[in-house]
Amino acid sequence: MAAFVVTLWILGFLSFAGGVLPIISWVKIGRQYKKTPLNPYFPRVSIIVPCKGAGKKFKENIRAICNQNYKDYEVIFVTDSSSDPAYKAIQEAVGKDPRVKLVLSDRVEGCSGKVSALLKGVKIADDADVYVFADSDIRPHKEWIRHLVAPLNIEKIGATTGYRWYFAHSLRSLLLSSWNACTAASLFIDKFNFVWGGSTAIRKELFDRLDIKNKWKKSFSDDLVLSRIVKENGYSIQFVPESMVECYEEKNLYEIINWGTTQNVWTKWYYPKLWRISFLSAAVFKFLNILGIIVLIDGFAIPGLLMLSPVFLDIIKGWQQLVTFRELMLYPKERFGSAFAYAIISPIASFLLTYNLVASFFKREIEWKGNVYRFG
């Protein structure tokens, strides 16, 4: 009996530590990541944007991508065909802007439609110094490109990345935003970070030297493959919080759950190290949370509360996440909404992320933008 009680106490303290460590990490991030003056690096930039379909916010996104406070850049939009709704919407949104090119993709067998579009954009952008890869559902601020490319004058930095941010406008979008903030946390850790294809930059010279173009031709994923190649060749990935960009979503709860699982399936196949660590830590600590309820009911109050403590500590972590991103990003602070709301929903987002990780363990097939991809 004594050994059993000791085990419960050990598990309780382990669970408590698992809840405290993320809070300490966010405090450390808040101190380390400070806005610094930009270096005088102004390469010729080609922004390559694959487009498929046109939602109600599409034109506003396109205009924001084209309206950058940066002198020497062009934007290459790539669609599958001229009959795609995106094609006409882009024409209407940009007019005769001389910096904009609108081209049709050449389908490449063996890779995804998005990768095919990126490859066509790379082919067109032959006079660029830096490639910027972006998604059509982002709405960046005017300083997005300036901040994203600035670190690339440092040789050891192979690529830079921003990330998406969902400004909450409903309870569902609040949950999505909190979930997204949880996944963004790994970008601050050099060992586990990655480039996000919606907002990433790489020097053309390095892109060519690492032969990323030919490696993309055999891949469904653009960003995770790019991340792996850059790191395998001894380069680092620089996360640039100032280049985080607004995304707008109106997913229902079912779509949010499926979307989260799909994100983790991509990670499992193309960045397995990060997925394994995320899966094991989430599974272990959520198991301890559930065990804490059982132990508490069985009369072991303090060990049970210690095992449950991460659920409540997630509230503090959620508040820290919002405060940190609000300080580092370049959007007006009032757009971030209530830190209290983020704090309250954070434990739910954490359980949802665990579900997504567990569900991704069993999935070998996903549907993404009308295409079905099978793995393994």
C-alpha positions in Angstrom: 0.0 0.0 0.0 2.8 2.4 0.9 4.5 1.8 -2.5 1.1 2.5 -4.2 0.7 5.8 -2.4 4.3 6.8 -3.2 3.7 6.1 -6.8 0.6 8.3 -6.8 2.6 11.2 -5.3 5.4 10.8 -7.9 2.9 10.8 -10.7 1.2 13.8 -9.1 4.4 15.8 -9.0 5.3 14.7 -12.5 1.9 16.0 -13.8 2.2 19.2 -11.8 5.7 19.8 -13.3 4.3 19.2 -16.8 1.8 22.0 -16.2 4.3 24.4 -14.7 7.1 24.0 -17.4 5.0 25.6 -20.2 4.3 28.6 -18.0 8.0 29.0 -17.3 8.7 28.6 -21.0 6.3 31.4 -22.0 7.9 33.7 -19.4 11.2 33.0 -20.9 9.9 33.6 -24.5 8.5 36.9 -23.4 11.9 38.0 -22.2 14.0 36.7 -25.0 11.9 37.7 -28.0 12.0 41.5 -28.2 11.3 43.7 -31.2 14.7 44.8 -32.5 15.7 47.3 -35.2 15.7 45.8 -38.7 19.0 45.4 -40.6 19.4 47.2 -44.0 18.8 44.1 -46.2 16.6 44.7 -49.2 16.8 41.8 -51.6 14.7 41.4 -54.7 11.6 39.4 -53.5 9.2 37.2 -55.5 6.1 36.3 -53.5 4.6 33.1 -54.8 0.9 32.4 -53.9 -0.9 29.3 -55.0 -4.6 30.0 -55.2 -7.6 27.6 -55.5 -11.2 28.9 -55.1 -12.2 32.3 -53.8 -13.9 32.8 -50.4 -15.7 36.0 -49.4 -12.5 37.4 -47.9 -10.3 36.4 -50.9 -10.0 39.8 -52.6 -9.1 41.6 -49.4 -6.4 39.0 -48.8 -5.0 39.4 -52.3 -4.9 43.2 -52.0 -3.1 43.0 -48.6 -0.4 40.7 -50.1 0.1 43.1 -52.9 0.2 46.2 -50.7 3.5 45.8 -48.9 5.8 48.6 -47.6 8.7 47.2 -49.5 10.3 48.6 -52.7 11.6 45.7 -54.8 9.1 42.9 -55.0 6.7 41.1 -57.3 3.7 38.8 -56.6 3.1 35.7 -58.6 -0.4 34.2 -58.3 -0.8 30.6 -59.5 -4.1 29.0 -60.2 -5.0 25.5 -61.7 -7.0 27.0 -64.6 -8.5 30.2 -65.8 -11.9 28.8 -64.9 -11.0 28.7 -61.2 -13.0 31.4 -59.4 -9.6 32.6 -58.0 -8.4 33.6 -61.5 -11.1 36.2 -62.1 -11.1 37.4 -58.5 -7.4 38.1 -58.7 -7.8 40.1 -61.9 -10.5 42.2 -60.3 -8.6 42.7 -57.1 -5.2 43.8 -58.6 -6.3 45.4 -61.8 -3.2 46.3 -63.9 -0.7 46.3 -61.0 2.7 45.9 -62.8 4.2 44.0 -59.9 1.6 41.2 -60.3 1.8 38.1 -62.5 -1.1 35.7 -62.8 -0.1 32.3 -64.3 -1.5 28.8 -64.7 0.0 25.9 -62.9 1.7 22.9 -64.7 0.5 19.8 -63.0 3.4 17.7 -61.7 2.7 14.0 -61.1 3.9 12.7 -57.7 3.3 15.8 -55.7 0.3 17.9 -54.4 -1.5 20.6 -56.4 0.0 23.2 -54.1 3.5 22.0 -54.7 2.9 22.0 -58.4 1.8 25.6 -58.2 4.8 26.6 -56.1 7.1 25.0 -58.7 5.5 27.0 -61.5 6.0 30.2 -59.5 9.6 29.3 -58.9 10.1 28.8 -62.6 8.6 32.2 -63.3 10.6 34.1 -60.6 14.0 33.6 -62.2 15.3 37.1 -61.2 14.5 36.9 -57.5 17.1 37.0 -54.7 14.5 35.7 -52.2 11.5 33.5 -52.6 8.5 34.1 -50.3 5.9 31.4 -50.2 2.4 32.5 -49.1 -1.1 31.2 -48.8 -4.1 33.0 -50.3 -6.0 33.0 -47.1 -3.6 35.3 -45.2 -4.2 39.0 -44.8 -0.7 40.4 -43.9 0.1 43.8 -42.6 2.2 46.2 -44.7 5.5 45.4 -42.9 5.1 41.6 -43.4 7.7 41.1 -46.1 10.2 43.6 -44.6 10.4 41.7 -41.4 10.2 38.2 -43.0 13.2 38.7 -45.3 15.4 40.8 -42.9 17.1 37.9 -41.1 18.2 36.2 -44.3 21.3 38.2 -44.7 22.8 36.0 -41.9 24.3 33.0 -43.7 23.5 30.4 -41.0 19.8 31.2 -41.2 18.4 29.0 -44.0 14.8 30.1 -43.9 12.5 32.4 -42.0 8.9 31.8 -41.1 5.9 33.6 -39.7 2.7 31.8 -38.7 -1.1 32.3 -38.9 -3.2 34.0 -36.2 -7.0 33.8 -35.9 -8.6 36.9 -34.4 -11.5 35.5 -32.5 -15.0 36.7 -33.7 -17.1 33.9 -32.2 -16.8 31.1 -29.6 -15.7 28.6 -32.3 -13.0 30.9 -33.7 -11.8 31.5 -30.2 -11.3 27.8 -29.8 -9.5 27.7 -33.2 -7.3 30.6 -32.2 -6.3 29.0 -28.9 -5.5 25.7 -30.6 -3.4 27.6 -33.1 -1.5 29.4 -30.4 -0.7 26.1 -28.8 0.9 24.8 -32.0 2.7 28.1 -32.6 4.6 27.6 -29.3 7.0 25.1 -30.9 8.2 27.7 -33.4 10.1 29.5 -30.6 12.2 26.3 -30.0 15.0 26.1 -32.5 15.3 22.3 -32.2 11.6 21.7 -33.1 10.5 24.6 -35.2 9.6 24.5 -38.9 8.6 26.8 -41.7 4.9 27.4 -42.3 4.1 27.5 -46.0 1.6 30.4 -45.5 4.4 32.8 -44.6 8.0 31.7 -45.3 11.1 33.0 -47.1 14.3 31.4 -48.3 17.2 32.8 -50.4 17.0 31.6 -54.1 20.7 30.6 -54.0 20.1 28.3 -51.1 16.8 26.9 -52.5 18.7 26.0 -55.7 21.8 24.6 -54.0 19.8 22.3 -51.7 17.8 21.1 -54.8 14.5 21.7 -53.1 12.7 21.9 -56.4 13.4 18.3 -57.3 12.7 17.1 -53.8 9.3 18.9 -53.9 8.4 17.0 -57.0 8.1 13.8 -54.9 6.2 15.3 -52.0 2.7 16.2 -50.9 3.9 18.7 -48.4 5.8 21.9 -49.2 6.7 23.4 -45.8 7.6 20.4 -43.7 9.8 19.0 -46.5 11.5 22.4 -46.8 12.0 22.4 -43.0 13.6 19.0 -43.0 16.0 19.8 -45.9 17.1 23.1 -44.5 17.9 21.6 -41.1 19.5 18.4 -42.4 22.0 20.7 -44.2 23.0 22.5 -41.0 21.0 25.7 -41.4 18.6 27.1 -38.8 15.0 28.3 -39.2 14.3 31.8 -37.8 10.8 32.3 -36.4 9.7 35.9 -37.0 6.7 36.8 -34.8 6.4 40.2 -36.4 5.6 38.3 -39.7 2.7 36.4 -38.2 -0.4 37.1 -40.4 -4.1 37.3 -39.9 -6.3 34.4 -41.2 -10.1 34.4 -41.1 -12.0 31.2 -40.7 -15.7 30.3 -40.1 -15.3 26.6 -39.5 -18.0 24.8 -37.4 -16.8 22.5 -34.6 -16.8 19.4 -36.7 -14.6 21.1 -39.3 -12.3 22.5 -36.6 -11.8 18.9 -35.2 -11.1 17.4 -38.7 -8.9 20.3 -39.7 -6.8 19.9 -36.5 -6.4 16.1 -37.1 -5.3 16.7 -40.7 -2.6 19.2 -39.6 -1.2 16.5 -37.4 -1.3 13.8 -40.1 0.9 16.1 -42.3 3.3 16.5 -39.4 3.4 12.8 -38.6 4.5 11.9 -42.1 6.8 14.8 -42.9 8.1 15.8 -39.5 7.9 12.6 -37.4 10.3 13.8 -34.7 8.1 16.7 -33.7 4.9 14.6 -34.0 6.3 11.8 -31.7 7.3 14.2 -29.0 4.0 16.0 -29.2 2.0 12.8 -29.2 3.8 11.2 -26.3 3.8 14.2 -24.1 0.1 14.9 -24.8 -1.0 11.3 -24.3 1.0 10.9 -21.0 -0.2 14.1 -19.4 -3.8 13.8 -20.4 -3.8 10.2 -19.1 -2.5 11.6 -15.8 -5.3 14.1 -15.8 -7.9 11.4 -16.2 -6.1 9.2 -13.6 -6.3 12.2 -11.3 -10.1 12.2 -11.4 -10.1 8.5 -10.5 -7.6 9.0 -7.7 -9.5 11.9 -6.3 -12.7 10.0 -6.2 -10.9 7.1 -4.5 -9.9 9.4 -1.6 -6.3 10.4 -2.4 -7.0 14.1 -2.5 -3.6 15.8 -2.9 -2.1 13.3 -5.5 -5.4 13.5 -7.4 -5.3 17.3 -7.4 -1.7 17.4 -8.5 -2.5 15.1 -11.4 -5.4 17.4 -12.4 -3.4 20.6 -11.9 -2.3 21.0 -15.5 -5.9 21.6 -16.5 -6.0 24.6 -14.3 -2.5 25.7 -15.1 -3.5 25.7 -18.7 -5.6 28.8 -17.9 -2.5 30.7 -16.9 -0.7 29.4 -20.0 -3.5 30.5 -22.2 -3.3 34.0 -20.8 0.4 34.1 -21.3 0.2 33.0 -24.9 -2.2 35.8 -25.8 -0.2 38.4 -24.0 3.1 37.3 -25.6 1.7 37.2 -29.1 -0.1 40.5 -28.6 3.2 42.1 -27.7 5.3 40.6 -30.5 2.9 40.8 -33.4 2.4 44.0 -35.4 -1.4 44.2 -35.4 -3.3 46.6 -33.2 -3.5 45.3 -29.7 -7.3 45.9 -29.4 -7.9 43.3 -32.1 -6.6 40.4 -29.9 -9.7 40.5 -27.7 -10.0 39.4 -24.1 -7.0 37.6 -22.5 -9.5 36.2 -20.0 -11.5 34.5 -22.8 -8.3 32.9 -24.1 -7.3 31.8 -20.6 -10.7 30.1 -20.0 -10.8 28.2 -23.3 -7.1 27.1 -23.2 -7.8 23.8 -21.3 -10.4 22.9 -24.0 -8.0 23.6 -26.8 -5.4 21.5 -25.1 -7.7 18.5 -24.9 -8.7 19.1 -28.5 -5.1 19.1 -29.6 -4.6 15.8 -27.7 -7.5 14.3 -29.6 -6.1 15.4 -32.9 -2.8 13.8 -32.1 -4.3 10.5 -31.1 -6.7 10.5 -34.1 -3.7 11.3 -36.5 -2.1 8.1 -35.2 -4.7 6.0 -37.0 -5.2 8.0 -40.2 -3.4 7.0 -43.4 -5.5 9.1 -45.8 -6.6 12.7 -45.8 -8.7 15.0 -48.0 -7.2 18.4 -48.6 -8.7 21.1 -50.9 -10.6 18.6 -53.0 -7.7 16.1 -53.3 -7.2 12.8 -51.5 -3.7 11.9 -50.2 -2.7 8.5 -49.0 0.3 7.8 -46.9 2.2 4.6 -46.3 
